[in-house]
Amino acid sequence: MNTDMNTVRLLGAAQVLVIVSYFITEGLLESAVGSGSISDMLVDISKKLTLARIGNLAALGQTVIVIALGVLYYVVFYRDYLIIALVALGCFFIAAIFIAVGKIGSYGLIPLSQEFVEAGAPEPSHFQTLGNFLYYGVGRRGHDLYALFIYLGFLLANYMLYKSEYIPRSMSIFGLVAVCLILIYQVLQVYDREFLPRAIILGVPYVLY
């Protein structure tokens, strides 16, 4: 392979940025939303509007990084693994789309939280129904589908890394196993969010990787 190693290093940096940006955006979202019932979440968001907006903007930046990662994988591997590189690129693009879709829900929670507090935080009311839909039905579901497709992209990427030997094969094999485990976890998560506490151990090898 004749790929410039500087491009490969840039690829590695982009992959690190994807993971870092994920933790930043999720941390900002959790800080803005808080925990408890959907009513509690709406009240928390109304008190942290700036944090919620910053989190949404950070997520849009994350979409750019994810797309850049997919493009870099394609640039590095398309000469030798064209079909796999194209499929991986498609997975990263779809993942970026689901980030944006999920953030539609987060953006919608901002004006809803303000109206909820102005109305005196009535319970039960249509605010909770709409809040549940925006947070869980759009926001969290978009996040789950984003994770599913980006892990599929990483699975294909690790296969190409294994074949190319850009990194030690022992590392790429460990990466393949780790991504397969967390992919199983993510499929179960999409199917049933209540599975999360029981399957979190499947993500440990990926964190180590």
FENCORLIN-V532662 format. One record per backbone hydrogen bond with DSSP energy under -0.5 kcal/mol. NH is the residue of the N-H (numbers start at 1). CO is the residue of the C=O. E is the energy in kcal/mol with one decimal. If there is no record, write none. Layout:
BEGIN
nh=[NH & NH]
co=[CO & CO]
e=[E & E]
END
This chain:
BEGIN
nh=[7 & 8 & 9 & 10 & 11 & 12 & 13 & 14 & 15 & 16 & 17 & 18 & 19 & 20 & 21 & 22 & 23 & 24 & 25 & 26 & 27 & 28 & 29 & 30 & 31 & 32 & 33 & 34 & 41 & 42 & 43 & 44 & 45 & 46 & 47 & 47 & 48 & 48 & 52 & 53 & 54 & 55 & 56 & 57 & 58 & 59 & 60 & 61 & 62 & 63 & 64 & 65 & 66 & 67 & 68 & 69 & 70 & 71 & 72 & 73 & 74 & 75 & 76 & 77 & 78 & 80 & 81 & 85 & 86 & 87 & 88 & 89 & 90 & 91 & 92 & 93 & 94 & 95 & 96 & 97 & 98 & 99 & 100 & 101 & 102 & 103 & 104 & 104 & 105 & 105 & 106 & 107 & 108 & 109 & 110 & 110 & 111 & 112 & 113 & 114 & 115 & 116 & 117 & 118 & 119 & 120 & 121 & 128 & 129 & 130 & 131 & 132 & 133 & 134 & 135 & 136 & 137 & 138 & 139 & 140 & 141 & 142 & 143 & 144 & 145 & 146 & 147 & 148 & 149 & 150 & 151 & 152 & 153 & 154 & 155 & 156 & 157 & 158 & 159 & 160 & 161 & 162 & 163 & 164 & 165 & 166 & 167 & 171 & 172 & 173 & 174 & 175 & 176 & 177 & 178 & 179 & 180 & 181 & 182 & 183 & 184 & 185 & 186 & 187 & 188 & 189 & 190 & 191 & 192 & 195 & 196 & 198 & 199 & 199 & 200 & 202 & 203 & 204 & 207 & 208 & 209]
co=[4 & 4 & 5 & 6 & 7 & 8 & 9 & 10 & 11 & 12 & 13 & 14 & 15 & 16 & 17 & 18 & 19 & 20 & 21 & 22 & 23 & 24 & 25 & 26 & 27 & 28 & 29 & 30 & 37 & 38 & 39 & 40 & 41 & 42 & 43 & 44 & 44 & 45 & 48 & 49 & 50 & 51 & 52 & 53 & 54 & 55 & 56 & 57 & 58 & 59 & 60 & 61 & 62 & 63 & 64 & 65 & 66 & 67 & 68 & 69 & 70 & 71 & 72 & 73 & 74 & 77 & 77 & 81 & 82 & 83 & 84 & 85 & 86 & 87 & 88 & 89 & 90 & 91 & 92 & 93 & 94 & 95 & 96 & 97 & 98 & 99 & 100 & 101 & 101 & 102 & 102 & 103 & 104 & 105 & 106 & 107 & 107 & 108 & 109 & 110 & 111 & 112 & 113 & 114 & 115 & 117 & 116 & 125 & 125 & 126 & 127 & 128 & 129 & 130 & 131 & 132 & 132 & 133 & 134 & 135 & 136 & 138 & 139 & 140 & 141 & 142 & 143 & 144 & 145 & 146 & 147 & 148 & 149 & 150 & 151 & 152 & 153 & 154 & 155 & 156 & 157 & 158 & 159 & 160 & 161 & 161 & 161 & 168 & 168 & 169 & 170 & 171 & 172 & 173 & 174 & 175 & 176 & 177 & 178 & 179 & 180 & 181 & 182 & 183 & 184 & 185 & 186 & 187 & 188 & 192 & 193 & 195 & 195 & 196 & 196 & 199 & 200 & 201 & 203 & 204 & 205]
e=[-0.9 & -1.3 & -2.4 & -2.2 & -2.0 & -2.1 & -2.3 & -2.4 & -2.1 & -1.9 & -2.3 & -2.1 & -1.7 & -2.7 & -3.1 & -1.8 & -2.0 & -2.2 & -2.7 & -2.5 & -2.2 & -2.5 & -2.4 & -2.6 & -2.1 & -2.1 & -2.9 & -2.4 & -2.2 & -2.3 & -2.1 & -2.5 & -2.7 & -2.0 & -1.1 & -0.6 & -0.9 & -0.9 & -2.3 & -2.4 & -2.5 & -2.4 & -1.9 & -2.3 & -2.6 & -1.8 & -1.5 & -1.8 & -1.8 & -1.5 & -1.2 & -1.7 & -2.5 & -2.3 & -2.5 & -2.4 & -2.2 & -2.4 & -2.5 & -2.4 & -2.0 & -2.7 & -2.5 & -2.1 & -2.4 & -0.8 & -2.9 & -2.9 & -2.4 & -2.5 & -2.7 & -2.3 & -2.4 & -2.2 & -2.2 & -2.3 & -2.6 & -2.4 & -2.2 & -2.1 & -2.2 & -1.6 & -1.9 & -2.5 & -2.6 & -1.9 & -0.8 & -0.9 & -0.8 & -0.6 & -1.2 & -2.8 & -2.2 & -1.3 & -0.7 & -1.0 & -0.8 & -1.4 & -2.4 & -1.6 & -2.3 & -2.4 & -2.1 & -2.3 & -1.8 & -1.6 & -2.7 & -0.7 & -1.1 & -2.6 & -2.7 & -2.7 & -1.9 & -2.7 & -2.9 & -2.2 & -1.5 & -1.5 & -2.7 & -3.0 & -1.1 & -2.2 & -1.9 & -2.4 & -2.2 & -2.3 & -2.5 & -2.1 & -2.2 & -2.5 & -2.1 & -1.5 & -2.1 & -2.3 & -2.2 & -2.0 & -2.4 & -2.7 & -1.6 & -2.1 & -2.4 & -2.2 & -2.3 & -2.4 & -1.9 & -0.7 & -0.6 & -0.8 & -1.9 & -2.7 & -2.0 & -2.3 & -2.3 & -2.4 & -2.8 & -2.8 & -2.3 & -2.2 & -2.2 & -2.1 & -2.0 & -2.1 & -2.3 & -2.4 & -2.2 & -2.1 & -2.4 & -2.0 & -2.9 & -2.0 & -1.5 & -0.6 & -1.2 & -1.0 & -0.7 & -2.0 & -1.8 & -1.2 & -1.9 & -2.1 & -2.4]
END
